Amino acid sequence: MDIDPTKILVRYNVQKEKAQTPEDMAAEMYPKDEPARTIAAAIFEGEEDDVVEGLEKAIDGGADPIALIDDVLMPGMKIVTDLYDQGVIFLPNVMMSADAMLDGIEFCKDQGASPKAKGKVVCHVAEGDVHDIGKSIVAALLRAAGYDVVDLGRDVPVDEVIAAVKKESPMMLTGTALMTTTMYAFKEVNDRLLESGIKVPFQCGGGAVNQDFVTQYELGVYGEEAADAPKMADAILAGKGLAQLKDQFHKH
């Protein structure tokens, strides 16, 4: 029986591909040059000390702290979020990486870097709701994506949310609710903003919230996952309005 060697090779490559670990996949995406490669690996592994050590060496070698944020830390974090989007790694991995990367940014700031934020986002947990894990994840992912976050905390009265939006003029407002009894505060926030003539996109998410509820009010855009927040902010930055955001992020 004749055996086609190309078929064996194809099958071998497919099996090899399937056997790739997340670490292998990340390693293929790391920059080739040092210190960017070592720092990217430390971000992926969530090793804060290694990130800072790599940055320290780079700065001692004459690297510019602001360039390290833009050219090393941000691309390193993008590898992590890309793998998350592909379903290769999970949210706890992303959070560990975000913490390590944010420690790196703080270190660069201490060395004189003053990075320019891509935009400002106000985050809060609905009035009456004390569950803030979702909001904390949203805030961390937005910061890791280069946004300035004004975190109002949990159980935030509607008045405080409106006051913060008026004071900060953010590009986006986010709200999370884990209890069905508290999500109705979002409708009130929406109405009060409209009364004030403020048409800021209002990303709403959390266990209690679903798309049907969020589509009932004009400013609401449903964020099914915390990782949608930076994508939504990026879309706003790219010039997308409310209707386009709903079209992009809502399931049809």
Helices and strands as residue ranges (DSSP letters): H 5-18, H 22-29, H 36-45, H 48-60, H 65-68, I 69-73, H 74-85, H 91-110, E 120-125, H 133-144, E 148-151, H 158-168, E 172-176, H 184-195, E 202-205, H 211-214, E 220-222, H 228-237, H 242-249
